[in-house]
Amino acid sequence: MVENLYKNDNSDGVLKKIINKLVERNNSFIKIKKYLNKIKLFVKTKTLIRDFSLRKDNLNVIICGIKYPFVYGGSEILIESLQDELERRGHIVDVVKMPFRNLPLDQIIRNCLSWRLVDFRNFDEGNVDILIATKFPSYFAKHPNKVIWLQHQHRQSYDLAETEFGIKGSKEAEEFNSWIKDMDTEVISEAKKIFTISKNVSKRLNEYNGLDSKVLYPPPKLLGKYRNDNYKDYILYVGRLSNLKRLELLVESMRFVKNNLKCLIVGEGIIKEKLVDLVEKYNIKEKVELLGFVDDDKLLDLYANCLCVFFAPLDEDYGFITIEAFNSEKPVITLSDSGGVLEFVEHEKNGFILNYDPEEIANIFDYLYENKNIAKKLGAEGKKTVEFITWDYVINNLLSVI
């Protein structure tokens, strides 16, 4: 049961700070500020009271996430899988997503405002027992039982700020990044419990916001269905085609492969045409094939029969592909700055941790082709590495606030 005291209580400091920031950047928001000051928008809420004999049974759960229109990747898979697993355990679950844009900066602030304006405590069909926020700015949502399972923050204002992907180069950028960090610290601190998807994400959260968290590694979508059939003559990549995944390095490395090896790239994304151009430029159409999206059965087949998996993103948050590869008993080729991938890959034990060098990578591809017994041994170790990642552990922790 949820007991609410509805009062005209304009006490939400976070909402006021978002509005003030919008007004500061754009005077047209003054009208919105005046309007919000007049209406009964903010309400005090007592703690949710439940019959603890029914603890964790038939909870109404909302999962909050963002949506980049026309993009499908690890974030979408995580939320879909979490919803499926909660429903399998008898809970009533719905997913709320709002579209997100990285530019202009005002739009990012509007995105924060959108999440803060929604009253997530109850809807016409009943109360919301728990809200699970996943990714910036979904954790700006307010709920007395807010739990955060953090995929990542707005990295362009954090660890990527000084890179080619970051918000930088002006006093405005510096002030914006500072505002994002301050607001993140405040709204994330509201959560009853803070979890992350990897040690890498937890490290960033502690370093930039001074907040502690617990790691809950998310299992892959098809857990229990991965298998190992063979070690055929192709290298596999699966995921979003974006600059942070550094797929141009994979394509370039194929120029130096001496053996009859192919590279299969699964997924879609903004750099697809760039990769096609690189393949044509290097005249390696017979070595590199872009497959686009594939269905689950095809994906399982590709994992089951590949020689190895290449996954070398820049400071990855987590990376489902690593867990999928190891569940399929395939070694993973990554780089020394690939972030969350390094929480699982150990050099020459279950994969290889290399430098940003296409010839070095090509040499490893050739080595595994010529020594498939080594690929098999590394893959078997990879399987052991990720056996502890289960949904029961994740969900028991996420629902532990009730």
Protein Blocks (a to p, Z undefined) as FASTA:
>chain_A
ZZdddddddfbfklmmmmmmmmmmomklmmmmmmmmmpcfbccdddddddfklgoiapac
dddddddehiacfklmmmmmmmmmmmmnopacddddddddfbdfklmmmmmmmmmmpcck
bcfkbccfbdcdfbdcklmpccfkbccddfbdcfklmmmmmmmkbcehifklmmmmmmmm
mmmmmmmmmpmbdcdfbfklmmmmmmmnopacdddddddfkgojaccfbdcdbdddeddd
dfklommmmmmmmmmpmbdcddddedddjklmmmmmmmmmnopmkmpccebjadfklmmm
mmmmmmbdcdddehifkopmlmmmmmnopacdddfklojmmmmbcghklmccddddfklm
mmmmmmmmmmmmlmmmmmmmmmmmmmmpcfklmmmmmmmmZZ
